[in-house]
Amino acid sequence: MLAALLYGQEDLRLETVPDPTPADGEVVIEVGAATTCGTDLKVWRRGGHAKMLKPPTLFGHEAAGQIVALGAGVIGWNVGDRVVANNSAPCMTCFFCQRQEFSLCTNLTFNNGTFAKYLKVPALIVQHNLLSVPAGLSDAMAAMTEPLACVLHGVARSNVKPGDRVVLLGDGAIGLMFVAALAKQSAEVFLFGGSDSRLDIGKKFGAAKTFNYRQVPDLPNLVRDLTDGWGADIAIEATGVPSAWETAIACVRPGATVNLFGGCPRDTTITVNTEQLHYNELTLKGVFHNTPEFVRAALALIASHTVPFELLISDHQPLKNLEQVFQDMKQRKVVKVAIVP
């Protein structure tokens, strides 16, 4: 089969590799659609990921399709079932899993390789994070379950209460998903991004106000003007840029929570004012990945059709155009693209 392999920094190659065969407990799905993600873009640009993969490796981690082969011992699934596979599953037995902190699992099983005709799904993911796609839901829509699950996990860790004023930094797919999830919690969301077309999607997802940060000379001061001089109750950073982490901290009121969600490049650092952190009783949280609970909640939210998540899919392209798709993502011409093998 034809598959995408990542060899290093912006080194993505389409190669012919053997069709996968499922081992015990595994399944193989024929990919109906694999959606691109901001994480894929970062990994492509940086040439790797601290947790998910090390080159050279099969690439891509969001996909839905149809089961075409079952390994020995697989129960509850049949050839022909339409499914979406999360890109990971916790072991359920380690120190963190025993405390239900599944995103911190020390043995987290990751799976990559969605940009291909077939995807082999490891046994742990089959057991814990393989879900049926509801009738009437397209593969491209179902494939967005994984990033939305990460967002729902992030919202849950942000201590959101109805009426909270939330600053959201970043208008990528993750940032826009955050807007939708926060609006569902009756939060007042102030979205900052660099693309007017993406900010328009943010409005449709429920943002109370949107701002092009290029037109804002002093972002923290603007936030104070929007919040009676105090600052936001919550700030969520969804860009993965260290300076934006510092901006998020500068935007909040005493007693606020700052969710540092966007993964920054390895070995980067930020500066935090210790007086502000201590005397303002700030809560700074790094939030990573998802859990089985939120994988299920994400698919249910997409299938409810209460949020027009289809607005995030800018285009559908064949696998042979994947390199150009990443170039377009790099230039912010598209949000997400559904790759159809």
C-alpha positions as CSV (number, residue, x, y, z in Angstrom):
1,M,0.0,0.0,0.0
2,L,1.0,3.6,-0.4
3,A,1.7,5.3,2.9
4,A,3.3,8.5,4.3
5,L,6.4,8.2,6.3
6,L,8.1,11.0,8.3
7,Y,11.9,10.9,8.1
8,G,12.7,14.2,9.8
9,Q,12.2,17.9,9.7
10,E,9.8,18.6,6.8
11,D,10.9,15.3,5.3
12,L,7.7,13.5,4.4
13,R,7.8,10.7,1.8
14,L,5.2,8.6,0.2
15,E,6.4,5.0,-0.1
16,T,5.0,1.6,-0.9
17,V,4.9,-0.6,2.3
18,P,3.4,-4.0,3.0
19,D,-0.2,-4.1,3.8
20,P,-0.6,-4.6,7.6
21,T,-1.7,-7.9,9.1
22,P,-3.4,-7.9,12.5
23,A,-1.8,-9.7,15.4
24,D,-3.7,-11.1,18.4
25,G,-6.2,-8.5,19.6
26,E,-5.6,-6.1,16.7
27,V,-7.8,-5.0,13.9
28,V,-7.0,-3.4,10.5
29,I,-9.2,-0.7,9.1
30,E,-9.4,0.6,5.6
31,V,-9.0,4.3,6.0
32,G,-12.0,6.3,4.7
33,A,-10.6,9.7,5.7
34,A,-7.7,10.9,7.7
35,T,-7.8,14.5,8.8
36,T,-4.7,16.6,9.2
37,C,-4.0,18.3,12.5
38,G,-2.0,21.1,14.0
39,T,0.0,18.5,15.9
40,D,0.9,16.8,12.6
41,L,2.0,20.2,11.3
42,K,4.2,20.8,14.3
43,V,5.7,17.3,14.1
44,W,6.4,17.7,10.4
45,R,8.1,21.1,11.0
46,R,10.0,20.0,14.0
47,G,10.9,16.5,12.8
48,G,9.6,14.6,15.7
49,H,7.4,14.5,18.9
50,A,8.4,14.0,22.5
51,K,5.7,11.4,23.1
52,M,4.0,10.2,20.0
53,L,6.7,9.2,17.5
54,K,10.3,9.1,16.5
55,P,11.3,9.1,12.8
56,P,11.4,7.3,10.5
57,T,7.8,6.3,11.1
58,L,4.4,6.0,9.6
59,F,2.6,9.3,9.9
60,G,-0.8,10.7,10.8
61,H,-3.0,10.0,13.8
62,E,-6.7,11.0,13.0
63,A,-8.7,8.5,11.0
64,A,-12.0,6.7,10.6
65,G,-12.9,3.9,8.2
66,Q,-14.1,0.3,8.0
67,I,-12.7,-2.9,9.6
68,V,-11.3,-5.2,7.0
69,A,-9.4,-7.7,9.1
70,L,-9.6,-9.0,12.7
71,G,-6.8,-10.6,14.8
72,A,-7.3,-13.6,16.9
73,G,-9.3,-13.0,20.1
74,V,-11.0,-9.8,19.0
75,I,-14.5,-9.8,20.4
76,G,-17.4,-7.4,19.7
77,W,-16.2,-6.2,16.3
78,N,-16.9,-7.5,12.8
79,V,-15.4,-7.0,9.3
80,G,-17.4,-4.2,7.7
81,D,-18.0,-2.2,11.0
82,R,-17.4,1.5,10.6
83,V,-15.1,2.7,13.3
84,V,-12.9,5.6,14.5
85,A,-9.7,4.7,16.3
86,N,-8.2,7.0,18.9
87,N,-4.4,7.4,18.4
88,S,-3.7,6.1,21.9
89,A,-4.9,4.1,24.8
90,P,-3.7,3.9,28.5
91,C,-2.4,0.6,30.0
92,M,-5.0,0.7,32.8
93,T,-2.4,-0.8,35.3
94,C,0.4,1.7,35.9
95,F,0.7,4.2,38.8
96,F,-1.2,6.9,37.0
97,C,-3.9,4.7,35.5
98,Q,-4.7,3.3,39.0
99,R,-5.4,7.0,39.9
100,Q,-7.5,7.5,36.8
101,E,-5.0,10.0,35.4
102,F,-5.0,8.2,32.1
103,S,-3.3,11.0,30.0
104,L,-0.2,10.6,32.2
105,C,0.0,6.8,31.7
106,T,3.6,5.7,31.7
107,N,2.9,3.0,29.1
108,L,0.6,5.0,26.8
109,T,0.2,3.1,23.5
110,F,0.4,5.5,20.6
111,N,-0.5,4.7,17.0
112,N,0.5,6.5,13.9
113,G,0.0,5.8,10.2
114,T,-3.4,7.1,9.2
115,F,-2.1,8.7,6.0
116,A,-2.3,5.3,4.2
117,K,-4.8,3.0,2.7
118,Y,-4.9,0.7,5.7
119,L,-4.3,1.3,9.4
120,K,-3.4,-1.4,12.0
121,V,-4.9,-0.7,15.4
122,P,-3.0,-2.0,18.5
123,A,-4.8,-4.3,20.9
124,L,-5.0,-1.8,23.8
125,I,-6.7,0.8,21.5
126,V,-9.1,-1.9,20.2
127,Q,-10.0,-2.6,23.9
128,H,-10.3,0.9,25.2
129,N,-10.5,3.5,22.4
130,L,-12.1,2.0,19.2
131,L,-15.6,3.3,18.7
132,S,-18.4,2.7,16.3
133,V,-19.2,5.6,13.9
134,P,-22.8,6.5,14.2
135,A,-25.0,6.2,11.0
136,G,-25.1,9.3,9.0
137,L,-21.7,10.6,10.2
138,S,-19.0,10.9,7.6
139,D,-15.5,9.4,8.1
140,A,-14.0,12.9,7.9
141,M,-16.2,14.2,10.7
142,A,-15.6,11.1,12.8
143,A,-11.9,11.4,12.3
144,M,-11.9,14.7,14.3
145,T,-12.8,12.7,17.5
146,E,-9.2,12.6,18.7
147,P,-8.4,16.4,18.7
148,L,-11.9,17.2,20.2
149,A,-11.3,14.6,22.9
150,C,-8.1,16.5,23.8
151,V,-10.0,19.8,23.9
152,L,-12.7,18.4,26.1
153,H,-10.1,17.1,28.5
154,G,-8.5,20.6,28.4
155,V,-11.9,22.2,29.3
156,A,-12.4,19.8,32.1
157,R,-9.0,20.7,33.6
158,S,-9.7,24.5,33.3
159,N,-12.2,24.8,36.1
160,V,-14.8,26.5,33.9
161,K,-17.9,27.8,35.5
162,P,-21.0,29.4,33.7
163,G,-20.3,33.1,33.0
164,D,-16.6,32.8,33.2
165,R,-14.7,35.2,30.9
166,V,-12.1,33.1,29.0
167,V,-9.3,34.4,26.9
168,L,-8.4,31.9,24.1
169,L,-5.1,32.4,22.3
170,G,-5.0,30.6,19.0
171,D,-7.4,30.2,16.0
172,G,-6.2,26.8,14.7
173,A,-8.5,23.8,14.8
174,I,-7.8,23.2,18.5
175,G,-8.4,26.8,19.4
176,L,-11.7,26.8,17.5
177,M,-12.8,23.5,19.1
178,F,-12.0,25.1,22.5
179,V,-14.4,28.0,21.6
180,A,-17.2,25.5,20.8
181,A,-16.6,23.4,24.0
182,L,-16.4,26.5,26.2
183,A,-19.5,28.0,24.7
184,K,-21.3,24.8,25.6
185,Q,-20.2,25.5,29.2
186,S,-21.8,29.0,29.0
187,A,-18.5,30.7,29.2
188,E,-17.9,34.1,27.6
189,V,-15.0,33.5,25.2
190,F,-12.6,36.2,23.8
191,L,-10.8,34.6,20.9
192,F,-7.5,36.0,19.6
193,G,-6.0,34.8,16.4
194,G,-4.3,35.9,13.2
195,S,-6.8,34.9,10.5
196,D,-10.0,36.8,9.9
197,S,-11.6,33.8,8.2
198,R,-10.8,31.6,11.2
199,L,-12.1,34.2,13.6
200,D,-15.4,34.2,11.6
201,I,-15.6,30.4,12.3
202,G,-14.9,31.2,16.0
203,K,-18.0,33.5,16.0
204,K,-20.1,30.7,14.5
205,F,-18.8,28.4,17.2
206,G,-19.9,30.8,20.0
207,A,-17.1,33.3,20.7
208,A,-18.5,36.4,22.3
209,K,-15.7,38.6,20.8
210,T,-12.9,37.9,18.3
211,F,-9.7,39.9,17.8
212,N,-6.9,39.8,15.2
213,Y,-3.9,40.0,17.5
214,R,-2.0,41.8,14.8
215,Q,-4.3,44.7,15.3
216,V,-4.0,44.7,19.1
217,P,-0.9,46.6,20.4
218,D,-1.4,45.5,24.1
219,L,-3.3,42.3,24.4
220,P,-3.3,42.0,28.2
221,N,-4.5,45.6,28.6
222,L,-7.3,45.0,26.1
223,V,-8.4,42.0,28.2
224,R,-8.5,44.1,31.3
225,D,-10.7,46.6,29.5
226,L,-13.0,43.8,28.6
227,T,-13.2,42.5,32.2
228,D,-13.8,45.6,34.3
229,G,-10.1,46.0,34.9
230,W,-9.5,42.6,36.5
231,G,-8.4,40.2,33.7
232,A,-9.8,37.0,32.5
233,D,-11.1,34.2,34.9
234,I,-9.4,31.7,32.6
235,A,-6.8,31.9,29.9
236,I,-6.1,29.0,27.5
237,E,-3.1,29.0,25.2
238,A,-3.5,26.9,22.1
239,T,-0.6,27.9,19.8
240,G,2.5,26.2,21.3
241,V,4.5,29.4,21.3
242,P,6.4,30.2,24.5
243,S,5.8,33.9,24.3
244,A,2.1,33.2,24.0
245,W,2.3,31.2,27.2
246,E,3.6,34.3,28.9
247,T,0.9,36.4,27.3
248,A,-1.8,34.1,28.6
249,I,-0.4,34.5,32.2
250,A,-0.4,38.2,31.8
251,C,-4.1,38.3,30.8
252,V,-5.7,36.8,33.9
253,R,-7.1,38.1,37.2
254,P,-6.0,37.1,40.7
255,G,-7.2,33.6,41.4
256,A,-7.4,32.7,37.8
257,T,-6.5,29.4,36.0
258,V,-4.1,29.4,33.1
259,N,-4.3,26.4,30.8
260,L,-1.0,26.0,28.9
261,F,-2.3,23.6,26.4
262,G,-0.2,24.2,23.2
263,G,2.9,22.0,23.2
264,C,6.0,24.1,22.7
265,P,9.3,23.0,21.1
266,R,11.5,20.8,23.2
267,D,13.7,22.5,25.7
268,T,12.0,25.9,25.4
269,T,11.4,27.9,28.6
270,I,9.2,30.8,29.8
271,T,9.6,33.5,32.5
272,V,7.0,33.8,35.2
273,N,6.8,36.7,37.6
274,T,7.0,35.0,41.0
275,E,5.3,37.8,42.8
276,Q,2.3,37.7,40.5
277,L,2.1,33.9,40.7
278,H,2.3,33.8,44.5
279,Y,0.3,36.8,45.6
280,N,-2.4,36.5,42.9
281,E,-2.8,32.8,43.7
282,L,-2.6,31.8,40.0
283,T,-3.1,28.2,38.9
284,L,-0.9,27.3,36.0
285,K,-1.6,24.0,34.3
286,G,0.0,22.1,31.5
287,V,-2.7,19.9,30.0
288,F,-1.8,17.0,27.6
289,H,-3.8,14.6,25.4
290,N,-7.1,12.9,26.3
291,T,-8.7,10.0,28.1
292,P,-11.2,7.3,27.1
293,E,-14.0,9.2,28.8
294,F,-13.4,12.3,26.6
295,V,-12.9,10.2,23.4
296,R,-16.5,9.0,23.8
297,A,-17.8,12.4,24.7
298,A,-16.1,13.9,21.7
299,L,-17.6,11.5,19.2
300,A,-21.0,12.1,20.8
301,L,-20.7,15.8,20.5
302,I,-19.7,15.6,16.8
303,A,-22.5,13.2,16.1
304,S,-25.0,15.5,17.8
305,H,-24.5,18.1,15.0
306,T,-25.0,20.9,17.5
307,V,-21.7,22.5,16.4
308,P,-20.9,23.0,12.7
309,F,-17.5,21.2,13.0
310,E,-17.6,20.6,9.3
311,L,-16.4,24.3,9.0
312,L,-13.0,23.1,10.1
313,I,-12.5,20.9,7.1
314,S,-11.2,23.2,4.4
315,D,-10.7,20.6,1.7
316,H,-10.6,17.0,0.7
317,Q,-7.4,15.8,-1.1
318,P,-5.9,12.5,-2.3
319,L,-3.0,11.0,-0.4
320,K,-0.6,11.9,-3.3
321,N,-1.1,15.6,-2.5
322,L,-0.2,15.3,1.1
323,E,3.1,17.2,0.8
324,Q,1.3,20.2,-0.7
325,V,-1.4,20.0,2.0
326,F,1.3,20.5,4.6
327,Q,2.8,23.4,2.7
328,D,-0.7,24.9,2.6
329,M,-1.1,24.3,6.4
330,K,2.2,25.9,7.0
331,Q,1.1,29.0,5.1
332,R,-2.3,28.9,7.0
333,K,-4.3,28.5,3.8
334,V,-6.3,25.7,5.3
335,V,-7.5,24.6,8.8
336,K,-7.9,20.8,8.5
337,V,-7.8,18.8,5.3
338,A,-9.5,15.3,4.9
339,I,-7.0,13.0,3.2
340,V,-8.7,10.3,1.2
341,P,-6.4,7.4,0.4
